[in-house]
Amino acid sequence: MEQRALIALEILRFDDIIILNCTENMNFGKTYTFFSSLPKILPQQYDYVMKADDDVFIRLEGLSRSLKKLKRSDLYYGFVLPCTSYNPYSGYMAGMGFILSWDLVQWIAVSDIPAQNQVGPEDKLVGQWLSMGDKGKNRVTEKPGMYDFPGTNGRCSHELIPETVAVHRLKRWDRWLQVLTFFNVTRIRSSKMYSFDK
């Protein structure tokens, strides 16, 4: 009940939440429902759509800079798995967060390939859909800029770096605090609304 009230307040204030007609799940069609619903829900086309986990810190400035030089069609962008690979054509993008260009989102909405293949690890499925449909020819892995929090996932993680686009596995508050502090997100900016004794 509390979550419903908070979501309603967020919608009233910012009108930035989409409620999908599906049960919360990881491997039973939620990602398909998300992507396939967007062309009907969104009032305009976008260059890209991103799916990201809620335990990921995304540095929008770094993401924007990274995307600026890339194609706006047939694009599949993220952190390629396996962790040791830098070849975006050899695997699939990790579920921590990946981007599809708008044309791929439209294709997912109408193609039988994703519609008939919804059960399984959602990040792996998206890679399979694109391969089966001969889509996503512009594949980009954002390594080392996307990664798991230091020490959490072997070769998928490394120390925090200034070139970060996204950090994953922030399920604990102390990890969030470390990341926000590293990127100076929580610094107090000058304002007339408060003063500090000198």
N, C-alpha and C positions, 0 to 999 in steps of 0.2 A: 504494500500500500504506500509506504514511504517513497519507494522508487517511482511509482506512478505520479505522485505529487511533484517530485523533483523534475521528472521528465516534462510534465505539463508546464511547470514554471519555465524551464529552458525553452520549450517551444514558444510560449507566450513572449518571452523576452527576445529571443534571437531567431526563431523560426528556422532552425538549422538541424533538426533531427528528423530522420526518416524512420518510420516504424514499419518493419517488414511483416508480411503475413506468413510467418513461419516460427516454429519453436526454436529457442536458442539451442544451437548444436555446433559441433566443430566439423563433423565428417558426414553429415546427412543433408546437404543441399543448401545450407545458409549462404554460402558464397555464391552459388548459382542464383539463388533468389535475389541477393543483393544486386549483382551485375545485371541480371535479366530484367529487373524492375526499373532500373534507372532511366532508360529511354522513355518510359511511360510517365515517370514521376517528375523528372527534372524539366523545368520550363525552357531550357536552352541546352545546346550542346556545349561540351567542354573539351579542351584539348586532351586532358587525361583524367582518369579516375583512379584513386588509390584505395586499396583495402589494407588496413593496418590493425594489428592487435592492440588491445588497450594497455598493454604493458610496454609500449614503445614510446620513446621520446623522439619526436621528429623535429629537426631543425629546418623550419620552412625556408629560411634564407639559403641554406646549403642545398636543400632539395631543389629550389627554384633555379639556383645557379647551375646545378647539375643537369636539369632538364632543358635549360635554355638552348643548348647546342644540339639537342637531339631532334629526331624526326617526330612529327605529330601524327603519324599514321603507322599502323601495323607495329606499334611499339610495345614491348614486354620488358619491364624494367624492375630490378630489385637486387636481391642478394642471392646469387646462384648457389644451389646445393649440388653436389656435396661441398662442404666447407673449404676443402683444399683446392677446389676448381676456380679458375678465373675465366672459364669458357662458358659464356651464357647460352650456348647452343647445345651443351652436353647434358644439362640437367633441367632443373626447374627453379623458379624463384621461391625463396622461403616465405612461409606464411606470416612472418613478422611484419611484412609490409611490401607490397608490390604494386606497380602501376601498369595500367593498360591504357592505350590510346582509345579515344572515343569510338573509332570505327570497330575496334575489337569488342567493346562493350555492346555496341549495336549488333554485332555478329552473334555474340552469346545470347542475346535476347531472341533471335530468330532461328538459330541453328539447332538441328536435331542432335548434334554431337554432344554439347554440354547438357541439353535437356534429358538425354538418355543415359548420361554418365554422371550422376550426382553423389554417389555413395563412395566414400574413401577419403583419404587425407586431402583436404581441400586445396592446399597449395600444389601438391603433386597433380591433382586432377586438372587444375587450370593449365599447367604445362602440357599435360596430355591432350586436353581439348585443342590447344593451339597447334600442337604437332599433328594431330589427326586431321585438323581442318586446314593444314598448310598455312597457318597464320602466325603472326608474331615474328616476322622475318627480321625485324629490327630489335634485337635482343641486347640488353645492356645490363651488366652486373656492376653495382655500385660498391665495389670493394676497393679500398678498405673502409670506405665511408659509412657502410652499414655493417653492423656487427652486434654480437651479444655482449652484455655487460661483462667486464673483465672477470675472468675466473669462473664463469658460469657454464661454459659449454665448449671446452676443449679448443679445437682449432677454429671454431666459429666466433670466438671472443678474443679480444685484445684490449690493451689499455685505451683509455679515452684519448681521442686525438682532435685537434682543432678542425680538421676537415670532415668531421662527422656530419652525416646526413640523418642517420637514425641509430639509436641504441635500443636493443631489445632485452627482455628478461628483467624488467624493473618491477617485479611483483612485491618488493618490500620497500617500505618508506625510506630506509637508509640508503638504498640504491638510488631512488629518485633524488634524494637530497644531494648525494655525491655528484650525480649528473648535472642537476640544476646549478650547483655551486661551481662545477668545473666550467660550465658554459656561461657563467655569470648572469644567469637568468633572474636570480632572486636579489640582485643588488638593489639598494634603495636609491631611486633617482631623486634629484632635487625637486622640491615642491613647496609652495606656499602653505600647504595644508599641515605641515609638521615642522618642528625644529628640534635640533639636538644641542645640548649644552656643549660648549667648546672646551 
